[in-house]
Amino acid sequence: METLEESIFMDQVADSWAVKAYPSLLPLGQWVGDLSARIKELDGWVTDFSMPATVWLGGFFNPQSFLTAIMQQTARKNEWPLDKMCLMTDVTKKQKEEFNSAPREGSYVYGLFMEGARYVLS
């Protein structure tokens, strides 16, 4: 209990919480906000049971599983071999609020970060 108290005082995620959560370098206050946003995102899925218009890819605890599921769904629908599939990404200038429905195949994702590069909107 003292270790937990010390972690909270130091604005750090307690080790006992970190092992049950997802990798993060955020301080405790921001981590709680991030966790809350992730729960809210997942709650929308549990409530509706349909693909939302846009998906916060970074909000998943395991984004690779979601991407694999998208590929599996598309492969089954089109009777394509899964091992011959690959992901394709198109960058758009649209904001997530501008999408009213999910695409026919695949998913619109947001919340990605670029490292060692930049993207100019104009």
N, C-alpha and C positions, 0 to 999 in steps of 0.2 A: 504494500500500500504506500510505503514511503517513496518507492521508486516512481510510482504513478504520480504522486503528489509533486515530486521534484520535476518530472517531465512537464506537467501542466504549468508549474511555476516558471520553468525555463522556456515555455512556448514551443515545446517539442512534442512530437507524436510519441507516445509511450511505446516501448518495444513490444509489450503484450498486445497492443492494438496493431502495430505495423505488421506483425507476422500474419495477422488475419485479414489484412487489407491489401492494398496495391502499392507498388513502389512509388515513393514520392519524396521530394526534397523540400516540400513546403513546410513552413512553421505551423504549429498546431492550429492557430486561428484560421489561417488560409486553408489548411487541410480539412477542417470541419466544414467550411463553406464549400469546398470542392466535393467532399463526400455528400453533402446535402444536395448539390446540383446533380450528382450522379444518381442518387436515389430518386430524385424528382424525374429524371429522364427515364429510368427503368420503370417507375410507377406508371408513367404514360403508356408504356408497352403492356404492362400487366392489366391495365384498365381497358384498353382498346383491342388488344390482340391482332392488330393489323400494322403493316409497315407504315410508319409515319412519313410525311412528305420529305423531311430531312432527318438525318441521324447524326448525333454528336459522337463521332468515332472515338475521340479521346475520352469520352465518358464511360466507355466500356472497361471492365476490368481486364478483358482479354480481347482487344480489337481484332486480332488475327482470326479468332473463331467466327466472328461476324462476317469477315470478308470471305472466309472459306464457305460459310453457309450461303452467302450470296452466289458464289460460284457453283455450289452444289445445286441450288434451286434453278439457276439458269441452265446448267448442264442437263438436268432432268427434263425441264420444260422443252428444250430443243433436241433432246436425245443426242447430246454431245458427250464424248468421253471427258471425264473430269481431269484426267492427267494431261489433256491437250489444251486446257483452258488457262488463261492468264488474266490478270486484272488490267483494266484500261482506265485511265484517269483523264478527264477533261476539266480544265479549270474554267470557271465562269465568273463573270462580274456580278452576278446576282447575289443578293443577300438571302439568307435562309428564309426570311419572312415572305419572299417573293415566290416560293414554291408552294403550290396549293395541294399537290398530290405526289405520291411516290412515282418514280418512273415505271414503265412497263417491265423493264428488266434492270437489275442492279439497284443502286441506291444513291441518293444525293447525300453526301457527307459534308460536315463542316467541323471547324475547330482544329484544323491541322496546322502544324508549325513547319516552317522551312528552316533548314540549318545550312549555313554556308551558301545561301542564295537569296535572291529577292524577286519579288513579283510586282510589276508596275501595272496598276489598274487601267491606265489610259491607253 
